[in-house]
Amino acid sequence: MPYLDLNHTSAAALQQHLTKYQTVVACLCAAWCDVCKDYRPKFEALAEQHPELLFLWIDIEDQASLVGDLDIENFPTLLIQQNDVVSFYGTMQPDTSQLKRIIQSQARQSPEQLQTQANFDGQQRLWQTEANLRLRLALAV
């Protein structure tokens, strides 16, 4: 299953899925957000196109105990993580075409290239600790 809703997935099941997939694409949202509600079917459709990736839908309010205090400025906020490297973290227009281009671009890069980009500037270095979803989930379990 390439798509998980954290509201309907146990922490143990999530940990099991995280070991199977190198790349995680997470949408950080809130149940009250109408933009997120409209975006969700598009996000799910993109997940169906990429069974090699793990797509997560995370309600940051309902799952605060798992994801902690991630800095969310607007919705939807997307997080892409390749193994332990957070390669993208930020707000995106609610159109999956931009997300699809980022996924395709990153798929063409080696782990070394992604690591180099992760250390490009202070903000991206901060993502590696502050927005590292695998680390946050491991600490929460």
C-alpha positions in Angstrom: 0.0 0.0 0.0 1.7 3.2 -1.1 -0.7 5.5 0.8 -1.3 5.7 4.5 -3.5 8.0 6.6 -1.8 8.4 10.0 -5.2 8.7 11.6 -6.0 5.2 10.6 -2.6 3.6 10.9 -0.9 2.3 14.1 2.6 3.5 15.0 3.8 -0.1 14.7 2.3 -0.5 11.2 3.8 2.8 10.2 7.3 1.8 11.4 6.9 -1.4 9.3 6.0 0.6 6.2 8.9 3.0 6.8 11.4 0.1 6.6 10.0 -1.0 3.3 10.1 2.3 1.5 13.2 4.5 0.9 11.2 7.6 -0.1 8.4 9.1 1.9 6.1 11.8 0.6 4.1 13.3 3.4 1.3 15.9 3.2 1.0 17.8 6.5 -2.5 19.1 6.8 -5.4 19.9 9.2 -8.9 18.5 9.1 -10.5 22.0 9.2 -8.5 23.1 6.1 -10.7 23.2 3.0 -7.7 23.5 0.7 -6.4 20.3 2.2 -9.7 18.6 1.7 -9.7 19.5 -2.0 -6.1 18.5 -2.4 -6.4 15.1 -0.8 -7.9 13.2 -3.7 -5.2 14.6 -6.0 -2.5 13.5 -3.5 -4.1 10.0 -3.3 -4.2 9.8 -7.1 -0.5 10.7 -7.3 0.2 8.0 -4.7 -1.4 5.4 -7.0 0.9 6.5 -9.8 4.0 5.9 -7.6 3.7 2.5 -5.8 7.4 2.6 -5.2 7.0 5.5 -2.8 5.2 5.8 0.6 2.7 8.6 0.7 1.5 9.8 4.1 -1.4 12.0 5.0 -0.8 13.5 8.4 -3.2 15.7 10.3 -0.8 17.7 12.4 -3.4 18.4 15.1 -4.7 14.8 15.4 -1.2 13.4 15.2 0.7 16.0 17.2 2.0 13.3 19.6 3.7 11.5 16.6 5.0 14.5 14.6 5.6 16.9 17.4 5.8 20.7 16.8 6.8 20.8 13.1 6.9 24.4 11.9 3.9 24.7 9.5 3.3 28.1 7.9 0.5 27.2 5.5 -1.3 24.3 4.0 -0.7 22.0 2.3 2.9 21.6 3.5 4.8 18.8 1.8 7.7 16.8 3.1 9.8 14.5 1.0 12.4 12.3 2.7 14.8 9.9 1.0 16.0 7.5 3.7 17.3 9.9 6.4 17.7 12.9 4.1 14.9 15.5 4.0 15.0 16.6 0.4 12.0 18.9 0.4 10.0 20.6 3.1 7.6 23.5 2.5 4.3 24.9 1.4 3.2 24.0 -2.1 0.3 25.1 -4.3 -2.5 22.5 -4.0 -1.7 21.2 -7.5 0.1 17.9 -7.7 1.9 18.8 -11.0 4.6 20.7 -9.0 5.0 17.8 -6.5 5.2 15.3 -9.4 8.1 17.3 -11.0 10.0 17.4 -7.7 9.5 13.6 -7.3 10.8 13.0 -10.8 13.7 15.4 -10.4 14.8 13.8 -7.2 14.5 10.3 -8.6 17.2 11.1 -11.1 19.6 12.1 -8.3 22.0 9.9 -6.5 21.9 9.6 -2.7 25.2 11.6 -2.6 23.7 14.4 -4.7 20.6 14.6 -2.4 22.9 14.7 0.7 24.9 17.5 -0.9 21.7 19.5 -1.5 20.6 18.7 2.1 23.6 20.5 3.3 23.4 23.4 0.8 22.3 26.1 3.3 21.2 26.6 6.9 17.5 26.1 6.2 18.1 22.7 4.5 20.5 21.6 7.2 17.8 22.5 9.8 15.3 20.3 7.9 17.5 17.3 8.6 16.9 17.5 12.3 13.7 19.5 12.7 11.6 18.0 9.9 13.1 14.5 9.8 9.9 12.4 9.8 11.6 9.1 10.4 13.5 10.4 13.4 10.4 12.1 14.8 8.3 9.0 14.4 11.0 6.8 15.9 11.2 9.0 19.0 7.4 9.1 19.4 7.0 5.3 19.3 
